[in-house]
């Protein structure tokens, strides 16, 4: 019984490890590839920044879900929460730049708010003292206000980014529409998987499939990178 349990734990660890590494490395490579195609385009830079945060988020989530030790779980959760708000801000600013054109003030404001939320998260160390024994589907009751502050901020930005991307897809024509169709397709795949593995299944007590987000996030980045390289425009489309 014990050898079987050890083997199952090891296999779970390796699944999280490999998918996290594949997702992180793949996202970073695709991000820098898009950036190097046109380093003067702020949209390409915003996409690259988004892929960097996504890569680190995948790796930090691996430490939280894949390990069982007190130190690695606490470190992984802190890091994932720290990156979470910045990841949401980077994705939203990239989507806004794609659809409405690059706006330096809006970009700076969203990053500033995300940085404050992230700072608030890491300063509330007491919330994470017993993270190793926190049930996965009950984490919000242990993390406290930090969880809700980030959740509201992240969900608001993600929903708005999805809305603006889909709305712009229907309103535009030509090269911008073709580009956004690819991005929307990758986004829908990623969103459906995330909602299923991070919300629906944990609500039912199933927490073993979160590693799929590492793969579907890479699918989203791949669709987006392909679209940005194949369908070039200038500085984004005014909606």
HUMO-V458014 format. One record per pair of residues at least 12 apart in sequence whose C-alpha atoms are under 8 Angstrom apart, sorted by the first residue. I is the first residue (numbers start at 0). J is the second residue. If there is no record, write none. Layout:
((I:J) (I:J))
This chain:
((11:65) (12:65) (12:66) (13:65) (14:210) (15:61) (15:64) (15:65) (15:210) (16:61) (16:65) (18:210) (18:211) (18:213) (18:214) (19:57) (19:58) (19:60) (19:61) (19:210) (19:213) (20:57) (20:58) (21:213) (21:214) (22:54) (22:57) (22:213) (22:214) (22:216) (22:217) (23:53) (23:54) (23:55) (23:57) (23:58) (23:213) (23:217) (24:54) (25:217) (26:50) (26:51) (26:53) (26:54) (26:217) (26:220) (26:221) (27:47) (27:50) (27:51) (27:54) (29:50) (29:220) (29:221) (29:224) (30:46) (30:47) (30:48) (30:49) (30:50) (30:51) (30:220) (30:224) (31:47) (33:46) (33:47) (33:224) (33:227) (33:228) (34:46) (34:47) (36:228) (40:233) (40:234) (41:101) (41:234) (42:93) (42:96) (42:97) (42:101) (42:234) (42:235) (45:89) (45:92) (45:93) (46:89) (46:90) (46:93) (48:89) (49:86) (49:89) (49:90) (49:93) (50:220) (52:82) (52:85) (52:86) (52:89) (53:86) (55:82) (56:78) (56:79) (56:82) (56:83) (56:86) (57:213) (59:75) (59:76) (59:78) (59:79) (60:75) (60:76) (60:79) (61:75) (61:210) (62:74) (62:75) (62:76) (63:75) (63:76) (67:131) (68:131) (69:129) (69:130) (69:131) (72:130) (72:131) (73:127) (73:128) (73:129) (73:130) (73:131) (76:127) (76:130) (77:120) (77:121) (77:127) (80:117) (80:120) (80:149) (81:117) (81:118) (81:120) (81:121) (82:117) (83:117) (83:149) (83:153) (84:113) (84:114) (84:116) (84:117) (84:149) (84:152) (84:153) (85:110) (85:113) (85:114) (85:117) (87:153) (87:156) (87:157) (88:109) (88:110) (88:113) (88:153) (88:156) (89:110) (90:157) (90:160) (91:156) (91:157) (91:159) (91:160) (92:105) (92:106) (92:109) (94:160) (94:163) (94:164) (95:160) (95:163) (96:234) (96:235) (96:236) (97:234) (97:235) (97:236) (98:163) (98:164) (98:167) (98:235) (98:236) (98:237) (98:238) (99:235) (99:236) (99:237) (99:238) (100:234) (100:235) (100:236) (100:237) (101:234) (101:235) (116:148) (116:149) (119:145) (120:145) (123:145) (126:141) (126:142) (126:143) (127:141) (127:142) (135:201) (135:206) (136:201) (136:202) (136:204) (136:206) (161:186) (164:179) (164:183) (165:179) (165:183) (167:179) (167:238) (168:180) (170:238) (171:238) (174:230) (174:231) (174:232) (175:230) (175:232) (175:236) (177:226) (177:230) (178:226) (178:227) (178:230) (179:226) (181:222) (181:223) (181:226) (182:219) (182:222) (182:223) (182:226) (184:219) (184:222) (185:218) (185:219) (185:220) (185:221) (185:222) (185:223) (186:219) (188:215) (188:218) (188:219) (189:212) (189:215) (189:216) (189:218) (189:219) (192:211) (192:212) (192:215) (193:209) (193:212) (196:208) (196:209) (196:211) (196:212) (197:209))
